[in-house]
Amino acid sequence: MSETFFSSKEAAEITGCSLRQLQYWREKGVVVPPISATGTGRSIYYSRSELTELAVMEYWLSVGLSFEAAARALQALKQKAPDFSNPEMKLRFMLVWDRKEKDLRLEEFEREEAIASLDKGHPVIPIWLDRIHQQLQQRLKA
């Protein structure tokens, strides 16, 4: 079975990102789809896996993370869960404050740890990949 690919315009519509964001993220090496030279131009197509990466970035930016923090978090997610773009995976993570590093770190979601961190006044940003997959699936059907 062959994989479905989406143009930049389609990827932007599906994920809620702007075309300029997609271009910037490609330039910065955050989400880099394959680019093929065809004729006099070039074609950029995003796979479903890359759509998931775009949706994760868009989510983190929407909750107030800076571009740099969101890009680091996406890289950490790729390392911790290389299969995170698989819709069958019911992965749930959270970004929590690391006092030693003075930065957010990605951890598997644990309710008690999240509450303890919040009780200390530290930020907790959940990311439930199953919900992101559901949203992408709904947008793909529309």
N, C-alpha and C positions, 0 to 999 in steps of 0.2 A: 504494500500500500504506500502511495507516495504522500509526502507531507504537503500541506497547504501553506502557501506563502501569501503575504499581504504587502501591497505597495505602501509607501510612506503615508500617502493620504488615507488609505484604509486603516493603517495602524493608528494614526492620529485620531480618526473618528471612533475606533473601537476602544481605545484606551483613555480618551479624553485629553491627550497631550496635544500640544500645538506642533505644527511642522517645524517651527523654529527650535522647540525643545528637542525634537528628534535629531535635528541637525547638530545642535550643540552637544548633545549626549554622544553622538557618533564622534564628533571632533575631539571630545575629552576622553574617549575610550570607555565610556560607562556602559552603553548598550550599542554594540557594533554588529550590525547584520552584514551578511556577505554582500559585496558590491560587485556586479558583473558588468564588464564593458560590452555594450552591444551597439553596433553601428557607430553613430557619431556621438552618442551619449553614454550614460551609465545608468544601470537599473539597480535600485535598492529594494530588497524584499525582506520582510520580517517573518520569521517563523512563529509558531504558537509559543514556543519557549521564550522568544524575545518579546512577544506581546506581554507575557507574564512579567518579565523584567521591567518593561515600560510601565505596566500597571502598578507594580511595587514602588517604583520610583515616584510615580504620580501620587500614590497614596502617602508616602513619607513626606513629600513636599506639601501636600494638602494639610497635614497635621502640624506643619511648622518647622520641619527640619530644614536646615540649610542644604544647598546643593551638595556641598562637600560631605556633610554628615550622611545624607541619603546615599551618596555614591559609595562611601565607606561601608555603610550598612548593607548595601546590595552586594558588595564584594564579600563581606563576612557571610551573608546568606548563601552565596554561591559556594563558599568553602565549607560551611557547616552542613548544607543540604544541597548537594549538586543536582539532586532530582526534584528540586522545589517546583519546577515548572510542570511536573507531571500532575494532572488533575486528580489522579487516583490517590495521591499522597495527602493525608489529612494533617498537614504540618501547621503548628501554631508556635510562633516565636514572640519575643518581646525585646525591645530595646530598654535596657536599664542603665542607670548611672553607675559608672565605675569610679569610685573615689580616688583610687591610686592613679589611674590613667587620666582622670579628669575628662572623661569622654563617655559616650554611650557604648555599650557592648551588647551584642546579640546573644540571647539565651533562649533555650526552649521555654515556652510559656509554662509557668507554674503559678497557680493562683496565690498560694501562700507567700511565695517570694515577692510576687507583685504587690500584694497588700502590705507586706513588711516594708518594702521599698517606699511605697506611697506614705505609709505611716511615718517614715523618716523624712518625708518632704522631698524625696527624690523622684524624678520623672520616670514613668513607665509608659512605653508606647507599644501596644500589642499589634501584631500583624498575623492575621489568620489567613493563611494562604488558601484554605478551602473556600473562604468567602470571596477572595479575589478571583479564584477560578470560576465560581458561580457567576460573578458579575461579568467576567469575560465571556462565558458561555451564553449568557442572556443577550449580550450585545452582539455576539456572532450570529445568533438566531434572528435578531431583529433586522 
